[in-house]
Amino acid sequence: MLGRLFGKKETKKSEKFILMLLLGSVETLNISAVQQAMSELFPTVACELEPDVNPLFGKVNGIQVMAAPMGVPIPTNEVHECAQMCWQWKVSPGSTDHADHMIAMAVSDAPIAEQMLACTQLAIAISQAHSVVAWYYGDAGIVVSPEFARSAFDNPISKFPSQLWVAVITSTDGPGIYSLSTIGMNKLGHREFEVVRTRSNEWLLRLYDFVNYVLEQGPVLKHGNTVGADAHEKIRVEVGKSKLGKPGEVIRFVSD
């Protein structure tokens, strides 16, 4: 479908990163408004969009990006269902009711995190130029409001807005006991993370600290490493089979 939509051969490689933007009304892409929004929101980011072309084609920081409205809402209830489980939606809720949805994607040989950053910046600009009511990133089951997405750039804690790309799922294992795991790290080329049976309520934020660390530094966390906020904190890194039923090897953080 995407190959037909964008007039290019459809390949697995060209579908690396796809965002769905939910629109409050059926709209035609306003390319000049999106270009203007990019200039205002990200003045240091090189952005060249082809004028008067619909669907949108262009480059953000040298990475090929594309976007197009579909003319119909997403035909299933998956966005609403994902929103109910998504902490990002709970802290900045909105409405998943929509009349149309737009697909935004990046196609490049650049590192996947750079592709995702370019596409995410484009989506921020589209959200300013159009009636976007919510974002949906299906590969991680993440639903966010445009305001939440914008806040990831207004108050950045990392080069990469990982809270828009990686979900953290929390389960209760008893009174005051929690297990947490990520969804979305595999898409970024890394092992998923997990924490098993902790009493600390700080692990949601701590996991994002480690996500940002590996996105910026690479796959540097090895089995047997110890990490921590200071010399006194020792969190053990384990690499192996998940204890929470996730496929493949994971990185598990263990606090003694």
C-alpha positions in Angstrom: 0.0 0.0 0.0 2.7 2.5 0.9 4.6 1.8 -2.2 1.5 2.6 -4.3 0.8 5.7 -2.2 4.2 7.2 -2.6 4.8 6.0 -6.1 7.8 4.0 -5.2 8.7 0.3 -4.9 7.4 -1.0 -1.6 10.2 -2.7 0.4 10.6 -3.7 4.0 13.5 -1.2 4.2 11.4 1.7 3.1 8.9 1.1 6.0 11.4 1.5 8.8 9.5 4.2 10.7 5.9 5.2 10.3 3.8 7.6 12.4 0.1 8.0 12.1 -1.3 11.5 12.9 -5.0 11.6 13.7 -6.8 14.6 12.2 -9.9 16.3 13.5 -11.1 17.0 10.0 -10.5 15.9 6.4 -7.7 18.1 5.1 -5.4 18.6 2.2 -1.7 19.0 3.1 -0.6 22.6 3.3 3.0 22.2 2.4 3.9 25.9 2.8 2.4 26.0 6.3 4.4 22.9 7.2 7.6 24.4 5.9 6.9 27.6 7.8 6.2 25.6 11.0 9.5 23.7 10.6 11.4 27.0 10.3 9.7 28.4 13.4 10.0 25.3 15.5 13.4 24.0 14.4 15.3 26.9 13.0 18.7 25.0 13.1 17.3 22.0 11.3 17.7 21.9 7.5 14.3 21.2 5.9 13.5 21.2 2.2 10.0 20.3 1.2 8.9 20.0 -2.4 6.4 22.9 -3.0 2.9 22.3 -4.3 3.2 18.5 -4.2 0.7 16.3 -2.4 1.7 13.8 -0.9 4.5 15.7 0.9 8.1 14.8 -0.1 11.2 16.4 1.2 14.3 16.1 3.4 14.8 16.9 7.0 18.5 17.0 8.0 19.2 15.2 4.7 16.8 12.4 5.5 14.0 11.6 3.0 10.6 12.1 4.6 7.1 11.6 3.2 3.6 12.4 4.5 0.1 12.0 3.1 -3.5 12.2 4.5 -5.5 9.0 3.9 -8.9 10.6 3.6 -10.5 8.2 6.1 -10.1 7.5 9.9 -8.2 4.5 11.1 -10.8 1.7 10.6 -10.2 -0.2 13.9 -10.4 0.6 17.6 -6.7 0.0 18.2 -5.7 3.6 18.9 -8.3 4.0 21.6 -7.3 0.6 23.1 -3.6 1.5 23.1 -4.3 4.9 24.6 -5.9 3.2 27.7 -2.6 1.5 28.5 -0.2 4.3 27.5 1.3 6.3 30.4 2.1 9.1 27.9 -1.6 9.5 27.1 -2.6 9.4 30.7 -0.4 12.3 31.7 -1.6 14.4 28.8 -4.9 13.1 27.6 -7.0 14.2 24.7 -9.4 12.6 22.2 -8.7 9.8 19.8 -11.9 10.7 17.8 -10.8 11.7 14.3 -12.2 12.2 10.8 -9.0 11.4 8.9 -5.4 10.2 9.5 -2.1 11.0 8.0 0.9 8.8 7.5 4.3 10.3 8.0 7.4 8.2 7.4 11.2 8.4 6.8 13.2 6.4 4.3 16.9 6.5 4.5 20.1 4.5 5.1 20.8 6.8 8.1 20.8 5.2 11.6 17.2 4.4 12.6 17.2 6.9 15.5 18.2 9.7 13.1 15.4 8.7 10.7 12.9 8.7 13.6 14.1 12.1 14.8 13.6 13.6 11.3 10.1 12.1 10.9 9.2 13.2 14.5 10.3 16.8 13.8 8.2 16.8 10.6 5.2 15.5 12.6 5.6 18.3 15.1 5.4 20.8 12.3 2.4 19.1 10.7 0.7 19.1 14.0 1.1 22.9 14.2 -0.1 23.4 10.6 -3.1 21.1 10.7 -5.8 19.9 13.1 -3.9 16.9 14.5 -5.6 15.6 17.7 -3.3 12.7 18.5 -0.3 10.7 17.3 -0.1 6.9 17.1 3.1 5.0 16.8 1.9 1.4 16.3 5.3 -0.4 16.6 5.4 0.6 20.3 1.7 1.0 20.9 2.2 4.7 21.9 -0.5 7.3 21.7 0.3 10.9 22.6 -1.3 14.3 22.3 0.4 16.9 20.1 1.0 18.9 23.3 2.9 16.0 24.9 4.9 15.4 21.6 5.8 19.1 21.5 6.9 19.1 25.2 9.5 16.5 24.4 11.3 19.2 22.3 10.5 22.2 24.5 12.2 20.6 27.5 14.6 18.1 26.1 16.5 15.7 28.3 18.3 14.0 25.4 18.9 14.6 21.7 16.3 11.9 21.1 12.7 12.2 22.3 12.6 8.5 23.5 9.3 8.9 25.3 7.7 9.2 21.9 9.3 6.1 20.6 9.6 3.7 23.5 6.8 2.4 25.7 7.3 1.2 29.2 4.7 -1.3 30.4 4.2 -1.7 34.2 2.6 -4.7 35.9 1.8 -5.3 39.5 3.3 -8.4 41.1 1.8 -7.9 44.6 1.3 -5.0 47.0 3.9 -2.4 46.2 5.9 -4.7 43.9 6.2 -3.9 40.2 7.8 -5.2 37.0 8.5 -3.0 34.0 9.5 -3.7 30.4 10.0 -1.6 27.3 8.5 -1.9 23.8 10.2 -0.2 20.9 13.9 -0.7 21.7 14.1 -3.6 19.1 12.9 -1.2 16.5 15.7 1.1 17.4 18.2 -1.7 16.9 18.7 -2.5 20.6 17.6 -5.2 23.1 14.5 -4.4 25.1 14.9 -3.5 28.8 13.2 -5.0 31.8 13.1 -4.7 35.6 11.6 -7.6 37.6 9.8 -7.3 41.0 11.0 -3.9 42.3 9.6 -1.9 45.1 11.0 1.4 43.7 8.6 3.8 42.1 11.5 5.5 40.2 12.1 2.9 37.5 9.8 4.4 34.9 12.1 7.5 34.6 15.2 5.5 35.2 14.5 3.2 32.2 14.2 6.3 30.0 17.6 7.5 31.3 19.1 4.2 30.1 17.2 4.3 26.8 18.6 7.8 26.1 22.1 6.6 27.2 22.2 3.7 24.7 20.6 5.8 21.9 23.4 8.4 22.3 26.3 6.1 23.2 25.4 2.8 21.3 25.1 -0.7 22.7 27.5 -0.2 25.5 25.6 -2.0 28.3 27.2 -5.5 28.8 26.4 -8.5 30.9 28.0 -8.0 34.3 28.3 -4.2 34.1 27.2 -2.1 37.1 25.6 1.3 36.5 24.2 4.0 38.7 23.6 7.7 39.3 26.7 7.9 41.5 29.5 5.8 42.9 27.3 4.5 45.7 24.5 3.1 43.5 25.2 -0.2 42.0 22.6 -1.6 39.5 23.7 -4.9 37.9 23.2 -5.4 34.2 22.1 -8.8 33.0 21.8 -9.9 29.4 19.8 -13.0 28.7 16.4 -14.5 28.3 13.5 -12.4 29.5 11.9 -13.2 32.8 8.7 -11.4 31.7 8.0 -13.5 28.6 9.6 -11.1 26.0 11.1 -12.7 22.9 14.8 -12.8 22.4 17.5 -11.5 24.7 16.8 -8.5 26.9 18.8 -6.2 29.1 17.7 -6.6 32.7 18.5 -4.1 35.5 18.8 -5.6 39.0 19.0 -3.6 42.2 20.3 -5.5 45.2 
